[in-house]
């Protein structure tokens, strides 16, 4: 999946989810002069993108994705250091982890190998499920609270709240599955790197360590 498409979907999908969540309160919105039924396709997409852009800029998604992002990257870090195989003291290990230089090594190798690029496309495709499941969880949680306590809506919506709870936990389950899939796909790339690029990994990490030593 192209990076441009991926970025577009990461804005559009949460925007559509937010828009769908507004449907149960459309009668209340009509009372304020807002009628969602009158929107045609183009305006609906534009409205969704606007909502998604606001959500994206608030960076709320990181509440869920940050822990899983750490797990995914930590797996790459651990596997690359196994490929490196040389002894590294704890201080240098911490330096490599904290400054993210191990990811530059990983992406440099992936971006220069066609077979690894193909696998990277699978990773990006899985990334849609990873981020969207986090979006669904967060947005469903917010709507669940709004509808449970009848905020912005006059009628009792306990049944709707219960449905949103189910959706929320289903999204969290999907998020966990997508993280496991992400790690599995990453390991598939790292296996090839171990087989074909062990020397390159060693030289690049050596260079990182030399730069670290020279900066002291």
C-alpha positions in Angstrom: 0.0 0.0 0.0 1.3 3.4 -1.0 2.3 5.8 1.8 0.0 8.5 0.5 -3.0 6.1 0.5 -2.1 5.0 4.0 -2.0 8.5 5.3 -5.3 9.3 3.7 -7.0 6.3 5.2 -5.6 7.1 8.7 -7.5 10.4 8.5 -10.6 9.2 6.7 -11.3 6.1 8.7 -11.5 7.7 12.2 -13.5 10.6 10.6 -16.1 8.1 9.2 -16.2 6.4 12.6 -16.9 9.7 14.4 -19.5 10.5 11.7 -21.3 7.2 12.1 -21.3 7.7 15.9 -23.2 10.9 15.4 -26.1 9.2 13.7 -28.0 8.3 16.9 -28.1 12.0 17.8 -29.1 13.3 14.4 -32.7 14.1 15.6 -31.2 16.4 18.3 -28.9 18.0 15.7 -31.9 18.7 13.5 -33.3 20.7 16.3 -30.3 22.9 16.0 -30.7 23.2 12.3 -28.2 20.5 11.3 -29.5 17.7 9.1 -27.0 14.9 8.3 -29.4 13.2 6.0 -29.0 16.1 3.5 -25.3 15.5 2.9 -24.4 14.0 -0.4 -21.4 11.6 -0.9 -18.8 14.3 -1.5 -19.8 16.5 1.5 -19.9 13.4 3.7 -16.4 12.5 2.8 -15.2 16.1 3.2 -17.0 16.2 6.6 -15.4 12.9 7.6 -11.9 14.0 6.6 -12.3 17.2 8.6 -13.4 15.3 11.7 -10.6 12.8 11.1 -8.0 15.6 10.7 -9.0 17.1 14.0 -8.8 13.7 15.7 -5.4 13.0 14.1 -4.0 16.4 15.2 -5.1 15.8 18.7 -3.0 12.6 18.6 -5.4 10.7 20.9 -4.7 7.5 19.1 -1.3 7.3 20.8 -3.1 6.3 24.1 -3.5 2.9 22.5 -0.8 2.7 19.8 2.2 3.9 21.9 2.4 0.7 24.0 2.0 -1.6 21.0 4.4 0.6 19.0 7.0 0.0 21.7 6.5 -3.8 21.6 6.9 -3.8 17.8 10.0 -1.7 17.7 11.5 -3.5 20.8 11.2 -6.8 18.9 13.1 -5.3 15.9 15.8 -4.0 18.3 16.2 -7.3 20.1 16.4 -9.3 16.8 18.9 -6.8 15.2 21.2 -7.1 18.2 21.1 -10.9 17.9 22.0 -10.5 14.2 24.9 -8.2 15.3 26.1 -10.9 17.6 29.0 -8.9 19.0 29.2 -7.9 22.7 27.7 -4.5 23.5 27.8 -3.0 27.0 24.6 -1.9 28.7 25.3 1.8 28.1 25.7 1.4 24.3 22.6 -0.8 24.2 20.6 1.9 25.9 22.0 4.5 23.5 21.0 2.5 20.4 17.5 1.9 21.8 16.8 5.5 22.9 18.1 7.3 19.9 16.2 5.0 17.5 19.4 4.3 15.4 18.5 0.6 15.1 15.4 1.5 13.1 17.5 3.5 10.6 19.6 0.3 10.1 16.5 -1.7 9.7 14.8 0.6 7.2 18.0 1.2 5.2 18.3 -2.5 4.5 14.5 -3.0 3.8 14.4 0.0 1.4 17.3 -1.4 -0.6 16.0 -4.9 -1.1 13.0 -5.6 -3.4 11.8 -8.7 -1.6 11.9 -6.8 1.7 10.0 -4.0 0.1 7.2 -6.4 -0.8 7.0 -7.6 2.7 7.0 -4.0 3.9 3.8 -3.5 1.8 2.2 -6.2 3.9 3.3 -4.5 7.1 1.8 -1.2 5.9 -1.5 -3.0 5.0 -1.6 -4.5 8.5 -0.9 -1.1 9.9 -4.4 0.0 8.8 -5.9 -2.6 11.1 -3.4 -1.7 13.8 -4.3 2.0 13.8 -8.0 1.7 12.9 -8.7 -0.8 15.7 -7.2 1.8 18.1 -9.4 4.5 16.6 -12.5 2.4 16.9 -11.7 1.5 20.6 -11.1 5.2 21.6 -14.1 6.6 19.7 -16.4 3.9 20.8 -15.4 4.5 24.4 -16.2 8.2 24.1 -19.6 7.6 22.5 -20.3 4.9 25.1 -19.8 7.5 27.9 -21.9 10.1 26.0 -24.8 7.8 25.3 -24.7 6.1 28.7 -25.0 9.4 30.6 -27.4 10.9 27.9 -25.0 13.7 27.0 -26.2 15.6 23.9 -29.2 13.3 23.6 -32.5 13.2 25.4 -33.6 9.5 25.2 -32.2 6.6 27.2 -29.6 4.7 25.3 -28.4 1.9 27.6 -28.8 -0.7 24.8 -26.7 1.5 22.5 -24.1 1.8 25.2 -23.9 -1.9 25.6 -23.5 -2.4 21.9 -20.7 0.2 21.9 -19.0 -1.7 24.8 -19.0 -4.9 22.6 -17.6 -2.9 19.6 -15.0 -1.4 21.9 -13.7 -4.7 23.2 -13.9 -6.3 19.8 -11.7 -3.4 18.5 -9.2 -4.0 21.3 -9.1 -7.7 20.5 -8.5 -6.8 16.8 -5.7 -4.4 17.9 -3.9 -7.2 19.8 -4.2 -9.5 16.8 -2.8 -6.8 14.5 0.1 -6.2 16.8 0.9 -9.9 16.8 0.7 -9.9 13.0 2.9 -6.9 12.8 5.6 -8.6 14.9 5.3 -11.7 12.8 5.7 -9.8 9.6 8.7 -7.9 11.0 10.3 -11.2 12.0 9.8 -12.5 8.5 11.9 -9.5 7.2 14.5 -9.9 10.0 14.9 -13.5 9.0 16.0 -12.5 5.5 18.2 -9.7 7.0 19.9 -12.3 9.2 20.4 -14.6 6.2 21.6 -12.0 3.6 22.7 -8.8 5.4 24.4 -9.9 8.6 27.7 -8.2 7.6 25.8 -5.0 6.7 24.0 -4.9 10.0 27.3 -5.4 11.8 29.1 -2.6 9.9 26.2 -0.1 10.4 25.9 -0.8 14.1 29.7 -0.6 14.4 29.4 2.9 12.8 26.7 3.9 15.2 28.9 2.8 18.2 31.9 4.6 16.8 30.0 7.8 16.4 28.6 7.4 19.9 32.2 7.0 21.3 33.5 10.0 19.3 30.8 12.2 20.7 31.8 11.5 24.3 
